[in-house]
């Protein structure tokens, strides 16, 4: 049984191994940056960061025995501030018609945009290759736990939740969209620009064209990348669509990957959130699979969750003893849960 919990400084070696699998903005393969991300998460879970919208929460999945981490995920309370705006292209369509030629064209149009007071973002989902497609469904647990936490503390987050899905990359890690567009305006390759954007996005505002761009001028490969989802991100796309997320016709300015959004209150998992008092007697008989969580005000770990059969009726919650032990929960505690299957 995996234990989902808040990340600690002691997790940095395990997180570094995961970051090496997917060197991304939210989980960079950079020890200094990883340390800063974990410190911010610890400050968020403990409340040392006073402004809820300045917080970011990192979750990890720990294998039985605490031997290793099998994955991680993240919630950023607000993605897009005055100092570090969320940058994107809005994708629209412009029509042209010539009566003398009787020709009609629809051209995709890219407009550079920013969020300075942005939405809540979910991201940083990485699962170790050995834990993918296993019976534990580690990726789904790590994805779902973010929505459980959002449901438990909705006032800490924005009304809209954003997911930026990675666009398609070539075997050598290049982006056809960046090669056709961003490289020409910045002189940077994809990896250089991606790494630089983790610290400062000013170069995008200064070097990208401030006017609308016809995507018809780009190469066929770049046009195919507009709003496309990379192969590794397609299972995440399917999961998000099942719980209410939709493509909002905005794309990442680096790889062309799509932005998906949903109103927090309308996400199906958030709407299905429940809570109950843990009973002393164990679960008997069959029960639906749930993700069950507890929080505590003190101690190094403030959040713990497990996937387990659970029965909730009239505010009374029963779990198998193994699940209660893994959570460290005692009878009488209030636990939170969302559906898993």
C-alpha positions in Angstrom: 0.0 0.0 0.0 1.5 3.3 -1.1 1.6 6.2 1.3 0.9 9.6 -0.2 2.3 12.4 1.9 3.8 15.9 2.0 7.4 16.1 0.8 10.3 16.6 3.3 13.9 17.7 3.0 14.9 14.1 3.5 13.1 13.2 0.3 15.5 15.3 -1.9 17.6 12.3 -3.0 14.5 10.4 -4.1 13.0 13.5 -5.8 16.3 14.1 -7.6 16.0 10.6 -9.2 12.5 11.4 -10.3 13.5 14.8 -11.7 16.1 13.0 -13.8 13.2 11.1 -15.5 11.4 14.4 -16.5 13.4 17.6 -16.2 10.5 20.1 -16.1 9.8 23.6 -14.8 7.9 22.2 -11.8 10.3 19.4 -11.1 13.7 20.5 -12.4 16.8 18.2 -12.5 18.7 20.8 -10.5 19.6 20.2 -6.8 19.4 23.9 -5.8 16.0 24.4 -7.4 14.6 21.2 -6.0 15.7 22.3 -2.5 13.9 25.6 -3.0 10.7 23.8 -4.2 10.7 21.4 -1.2 11.3 24.3 1.3 8.4 26.2 -0.2 6.2 23.1 0.1 7.2 22.5 3.7 6.4 26.2 4.5 3.0 25.7 2.7 1.9 22.6 4.6 3.0 24.0 7.9 1.5 27.5 7.3 4.8 29.3 7.7 4.0 30.9 4.3 1.2 33.1 5.5 -0.4 34.0 2.2 -2.3 31.0 1.0 -1.9 32.1 -2.7 1.9 32.1 -2.2 2.0 28.4 -1.4 2.9 25.4 -3.4 2.4 21.8 -2.2 4.5 18.8 -3.2 3.2 15.3 -2.7 5.2 12.1 -2.8 4.2 8.4 -3.0 6.3 6.3 -0.7 6.6 2.5 -1.1 5.9 0.3 1.8 8.7 0.4 4.4 9.7 3.9 3.3 12.5 2.5 1.2 11.9 4.7 -1.9 9.8 7.2 -3.6 7.8 6.0 -6.6 6.4 9.4 -7.7 5.5 12.9 -7.0 2.9 15.6 -7.9 2.3 19.2 -7.1 -0.4 22.0 -6.6 0.6 25.6 -7.0 -1.9 27.9 -5.3 -1.5 30.7 -7.9 0.3 30.4 -11.2 0.9 33.8 -12.5 1.9 36.9 -10.5 3.3 40.4 -11.3 6.8 39.2 -10.8 6.4 35.9 -12.7 3.4 35.9 -15.0 1.9 32.8 -16.5 2.7 33.2 -20.2 0.8 31.6 -23.1 -0.4 31.9 -26.7 -4.2 32.2 -27.2 -5.1 30.3 -30.3 -7.9 31.8 -32.4 -8.9 31.7 -36.1 -9.1 34.4 -38.7 -11.0 34.0 -42.0 -10.1 35.4 -45.3 -12.0 35.3 -48.6 -11.2 36.5 -52.1 -14.3 36.9 -54.4 -12.1 37.2 -57.5 -10.4 33.9 -56.8 -13.3 32.4 -54.9 -10.9 31.2 -52.2 -11.7 30.9 -48.6 -9.1 30.3 -45.8 -9.2 29.9 -42.1 -5.8 30.7 -40.5 -4.9 29.9 -36.9 -3.7 33.0 -35.1 -1.4 33.1 -32.1 -1.7 36.0 -29.6 0.8 36.3 -26.8 -0.9 36.7 -23.4 -0.2 36.8 -19.7 -1.9 36.0 -16.4 -0.6 38.3 -13.7 -3.2 37.1 -11.1 -3.5 33.5 -12.3 -5.3 30.3 -11.5 -4.4 27.4 -9.3 -2.2 25.0 -11.2 -1.7 21.2 -10.9 1.6 19.9 -12.2 4.8 18.1 -11.4 3.4 14.6 -12.0 6.2 12.2 -12.3 6.1 8.4 -11.8 9.1 6.1 -11.7 9.1 3.9 -14.8 9.0 0.7 -12.6 5.8 1.9 -10.9 3.9 2.8 -14.1 1.0 0.6 -15.2 1.2 -1.4 -12.0 -1.7 -2.6 -9.9 -1.1 0.2 -7.4 -1.9 2.8 -10.2 0.6 5.1 -8.7 0.1 7.8 -11.3 -3.6 8.0 -10.8 -3.1 8.1 -7.0 -0.6 11.0 -7.3 -2.9 12.8 -9.7 -6.1 12.3 -7.6 -4.4 13.3 -4.3 -4.1 16.8 -5.5 -7.9 17.1 -6.0 -8.5 15.6 -2.6 -6.3 18.3 -1.1 -8.1 21.0 -3.1 -11.5 19.6 -1.9 -10.3 19.7 1.7 -9.1 23.3 1.6 -11.0 25.1 -1.3 -10.5 28.6 0.3 -6.7 28.3 -0.1 -7.0 28.1 -3.9 -8.4 30.0 -6.9 -11.8 29.3 -8.4 -10.2 28.0 -11.6 -7.7 25.1 -11.8 -5.1 24.9 -14.7 -3.2 22.0 -16.1 -0.5 22.6 -18.6 0.0 19.4 -20.7 3.4 18.8 -22.3 3.5 19.0 -26.1 5.2 16.5 -28.4 9.0 16.4 -28.3 11.3 14.6 -30.7 13.5 11.7 -29.6 16.4 14.1 -28.9 14.2 16.3 -26.7 13.5 19.1 -29.2 10.1 20.8 -29.8 9.1 21.4 -33.4 7.0 24.4 -32.3 10.0 26.0 -30.5 12.4 25.3 -33.4 10.0 27.0 -35.8 9.1 30.0 -33.6 10.8 30.6 -30.3 14.4 29.9 -31.4 14.2 32.5 -34.1 13.2 35.2 -31.6 15.5 34.3 -28.7 18.5 32.5 -30.2 18.0 29.8 -27.5 17.4 26.1 -28.0 14.5 24.5 -26.3 16.3 23.2 -23.2 18.1 26.5 -22.7 14.8 28.5 -22.9 13.0 26.0 -20.7 15.7 26.2 -18.0 15.9 30.0 -18.1 12.1 30.4 -17.8 12.2 28.7 -14.4 14.0 31.7 -13.0 12.9 34.5 -15.2 10.3 34.8 -18.0 11.3 38.4 -18.9 13.0 37.4 -22.1 9.7 36.2 -23.5 8.0 39.5 -22.9 10.9 41.4 -24.4 11.9 39.2 -27.4 8.6 37.6 -28.6 6.6 39.6 -31.1 3.9 41.8 -29.4 1.5 41.3 -32.3 -0.6 38.4 -33.6 1.2 35.8 -35.6 -0.3 33.7 -38.4 0.5 30.1 -37.6 0.1 29.3 -41.3 3.6 30.7 -41.7 5.1 28.0 -39.5 6.3 24.6 -40.7 3.8 21.7 -41.0 5.4 20.0 -38.0 5.1 23.1 -35.9 1.4 23.6 -36.9 0.7 20.0 -36.0 2.2 20.7 -32.5 -0.3 23.5 -31.8 -2.4 22.3 -28.9 -1.1 18.7 -29.3 -0.4 16.5 -26.4 2.9 14.5 -26.1 2.7 10.7 -26.0 3.7 10.5 -22.3 1.0 13.1 -21.3 -2.0 11.4 -23.1 -3.1 9.3 -20.1 -3.1 12.4 -18.0 -5.2 14.2 -20.7 -7.7 11.4 -20.6 -8.0 11.4 -16.8 -8.4 15.2 -16.7 -11.2 15.1 -19.4 -13.1 12.5 -17.4 -13.3 14.8 -14.3 -14.3 17.9 -16.1 -11.2 19.6 -17.6 -11.4 21.1 -21.1 -8.9 22.6 -23.6 -9.2 26.4 -23.4 -7.5 27.3 -26.7 -4.3 28.5 -25.0 -0.9 26.8 -25.5 2.5 26.8 -23.9 4.9 29.2 -25.7 7.7 26.7 -25.6 6.4 23.3 -26.8 2.9 24.3 -28.0 1.2 22.0 -25.4 -2.4 22.8 -24.5 -3.8 24.5 -21.4 -6.7 22.6 -19.8 -8.9 24.2 -17.2 -11.9 23.5 -14.9 -13.8 25.5 -12.3 -12.7 24.1 -8.9 -16.2 23.6 -7.7 -17.2 21.7 -10.8 -14.4 19.1 -10.8 -16.2 15.8 -10.3 -13.7 14.6 -7.6 -14.1 17.8 -5.7 -17.9 17.6 -5.8 -17.7 14.0 -4.6 -15.5 14.9 -1.5 -16.8 13.6 1.8 -15.6 13.3 5.4 -16.4 11.1 8.4 -15.3 10.1 11.9 -13.1 7.0 11.9 -14.7 4.1 13.9 -12.8 1.7 16.1 -14.3 -1.4 14.4 -12.6 -2.4 11.1 -14.3 -2.5 7.7 -16.3 -5.7 7.1 -17.4 -6.8 3.7 -16.9 -5.0 0.4 -16.7 -1.3 0.0 -15.8 1.1 -2.9 -12.2 2.1 -3.4 -11.4 5.6 -2.1 -8.5 7.9 -1.5 -8.6 8.7 2.2 -6.6 11.4 3.9 -5.8 12.8 7.4 -4.0 16.0 8.4 -2.2 16.9 11.7 -1.2 20.2 13.1 2.2 19.1 14.4 5.0 16.8 13.4 7.3 16.6 10.3 4.5 15.2 8.1 1.2 17.2 8.0 -0.7 15.2 5.4 -1.1 11.5 4.7 -3.4 9.6 2.3 -3.9 6.0 1.1 -5.9 4.2 -1.5 -8.2 1.8 0.4 -11.7 0.3 0.5 -13.8 2.5 2.8 -17.4 2.7 4.0 -19.0 6.0 4.8 -22.5 6.3 6.2 -24.1 9.0 8.3 -20.7 10.5 9.0 -19.2 7.2 10.3 -16.1 5.9 8.4 -14.7 2.4 8.6 -11.4 1.3 7.1 -9.3 -1.9 7.1 -6.9 -1.8 10.1 -4.0 -1.8 7.6 -5.1 1.5 6.0 -5.7 3.1 9.4 -2.2 2.1 10.5 -0.6 3.4 7.3 -2.4 6.7 7.8 -1.5 6.8 11.5 -5.1 7.5 12.2 -6.9 6.8 15.5 -10.6 6.2 16.2 -12.5 9.5 16.6 -10.4 11.4 14.0 -12.1 13.1 11.1 -10.8 11.8 7.8 -11.5 13.0 4.2 -12.1 11.0 1.1 -12.9 11.0 -2.6 -13.7 8.2 -5.0 -10.9 6.3 -6.6 -12.5 4.1 -9.2 
